[in-house]
Amino acid sequence: MDETEWLAERFEQHRPRLRAVAYRMLGSVAEADDAVQDAWLRLSRSNTDEIDNLGGWLTTVVARECLHMLRSRRQRREEPRLPEPVVVMDSDLDPEQEALLADSVGLALLVVLDRLSPAERLAFVLHDMFELPFDEIAGIVGRTPAAARQLASRARRRVNGAEIPSPDPDLSRQRQVVDAFYAASRAGDFDALVQVLDPDVVLTSDLGADRQRVVIRGAAAVARQARGPRDGRLHPVLVNGAVGALITVHDQPFAVLVFTVVRDRIVAIDGLRDPRRVRQFADAAGFSPPPVTSPAREGS
């Protein structure tokens, strides 16, 4: 094994952690992969004899790249958007899909993290989620350790103040509740829909960069919107580890839904309708439309 192969092998050992750090920082699988790839390029061009702690060095490189990307977003004044979820088909998971889910966190937490300043988000993610000491975080954000501690503390108060619901840990129970929602929706049973929804349920639809984001609150209001598209089909998926659905129309991806289930009630439904992003997530989940069959010729 030559030095490049040896170095690549060591890097791959750290990739899952680096990817998890970057995803929590950026809320985007694609951007997280870009940040990790940049770390590999930096490593391949560096003198590794001067690196005492490879894992720490790589984490610092990825964190700095993520911080740069977050600050660039702010400078461009991008509108808040639903973070990019990790979507896999709800079936037997292969090792790569299991790793994807392990890298994910709940969408509600990612939404709150998006409201933090870049430095607050970095300090919170690195310290509270990955237990990095503030001495190391300080060097990344260009602050003193005491200032880095304050950044994480402010972020923690905002996260705790958001009162993010903790989904039921039992996926099979989540599926039962969501299946009841689907059944009531198909039957047009308003009362059954209200029964399965939390009184304060929130439905959020992200329609894309050029269209308005829609938020609907309350069981009755959400139940009135619970109608699938004409000729739509539901394909069960896991979205950031929670039960969801990929909706297709005429075998083409149309929308992604993710449900937050707490104590046998749906407390939140997040919907994604941006065609480009829905297509990306369908591809990432491994969805492929059924093959088009040609009509049989007469006499064949």
Secondary structure, DSSP 8 states (H G I E B T S, - for coil): --HHHHHHHHHHHHHHHHHHHHHHHHS-HHHHHHHHHHHHHHHHTS-GGG-S-HHHHHHHHHHHHHHHHHHHHHHHT---------EEESSS--HHHHHHHHH---HHHHHHHHTS-HHHHHHHIIIIIT---HHHHHHHHTS-HHHHHHHHHHHHHHHHHTT-----S-HHHHHHHHHHHHHHHHHT-HHHHHHHEEEEEEEEEE--TTS--EEEESHHHHHHH----TTEEEEEEEETTEEEEEEEETTEEEEEEEEEEETTEEEEEEEE--HHHHHHHHHHHT-----------TT-
